[in-house]
Amino acid sequence: MSKNYYEFRPYNVGRWIVWGAFALLLLVAPMLFRSSLSHTMLSQMGIAIIVCLSYNMLLGQGGMLSFGHAVYSGMGSFLAIHTLNLVSKGQWPIPVSLIPIVGGLAAMVFAVLFGWVTTKKAATPFAMITLGIGELVWASSLMFPEFFGGEGGISSNRVAGPKPLGITFGPQIQLYYLIAVYTFICTALMFAFTRTPLGRMINAVRDNPERVEFVGYDTQKVRYIVFIISAFFAGISGGLAALNFEIVTSEVVSGPRSGAYLLFTFLGGATFFFGPIIGGVLMVLAGVLLSELTKAWLLYLGLIFLFMVMYAPGGIASLIMMNLRVAAFGRLKELWVSYLALAFTALVTLLGAAAMIEMVYHLQLNAALGPELRFMGANLNAKGLDSWFGAAFVMLTGIGLFEVTRRHYVRQWGEIQEFIEKEMKRRETL
């Protein structure tokens, strides 16, 4: 009864509500955040959502750890920017709004070429092959300046071609809505893919490839087809990025870009479909906001990734789903105090650690400005013993309090999980 409570054939009401809310959020977001920076960030979030979802087709759904996914989003960007230049010269009479599809098709072509070799292996060999191909393409981007533009990259102007209804895509708000349309459609298509026989089969290949082969399927072909589909969506995101920035450089096919896709897809939660959506949003917030706050933002990002791997390997999405499960049994309210305590002690630990990190970075990068720096409203002396002792004391105190709080929370969580298991068994017997 509870499983189909919101489902009325042939319509799943709950799913319509979720997708309707997603479409509404895409529609009203630029109305709520009206600044130029907000529109730019929202556009980047849409692009990041598509590429993280496409990466999760490999990692989360197929169990294929790729270190070269930027090759396909990046090649989509380069082909899209070249196409945009042809449109600007009047040689190709296609609308600018269709250029991202050109990027997707171009990425598919490269996936057909590289994917046949890549998907012949699985697990660690697959990851190493993707890493090698990624490094090969990145090195080639500086060796063939005619196509890749050398260190300066390729630039263009998106205000070109036919302008139906006066839409030029010059204003950022117009481009945002184009990106929003692509984001919604691509997200819907990738979700629909998870419900297809091929989507189910790639899950089976991930979980038990031997059994899949035993029933007569070629696991390499399944991986290959999914690899190509994933590259198509990555290429669309690359084409949208080319329109958004109007310049494409070799950085878009680099190893760090592939690593960013992996990191934020994992942080969002690769085991749930909506996890990469969270990861895409975080990727933009980290790249735009966090990088403006501190020069050590990559170090903080690495530490966050480390702690997520240690304490929440399922990502943010898994934390949300676990707590929704607890809420469904009416026990979530018991955890609010523990959550507040964990957040407070973690914040104290972070403040102490961040003070030491900022002092180290200040000594290395801003030594000419003197040892004084301002951090969170406090004046610190990077060469003073008092500042170092105070920061270390705050960090160690936070660690101690966090550990005490964590142990209490673990006991409380365990008791709640036992209750849930007993309650589920009781309901099954009714």
Protein Blocks (a to p, Z undefined) as FASTA:
>chain_A
ZZmmmpccfbdfklmmmmmmmmmmmmmmmmmmmcfklmmmmmmmmmmmmmmmmmmmmmmm
nopacfklmmmmmmmmmmmmmmmmmmmnopaccdfklmmmmmmmmmmmmmmmmmmmmmmp
gcjllmmmmmmmmmmmmmmmmmmmmlnopmnopaddfbgcjdehhiaolamklmmmmmmm
mmmmmmmmmmmmmmpmklmmmmmmmmmmmlmmmnopafklmmmmmmmmmmmmmmmmmmmm
mmmnopacfklmgmklmmmmmmmmmmnopkbmklmmmmmmmmmmmmmmmmmmpmklmmmm
mmmmmmmmmmmmnojmlmmmmmmmmmmnopmmmmmmmmmmmmmmmmmmmmmmmmmmmmmm
mmmmmmmnojbdceehiacdfkbfklmmmmmmmmmmmmmmmmmmmmmmmmmmmmmmmmmm
mmmmmmmmZZ
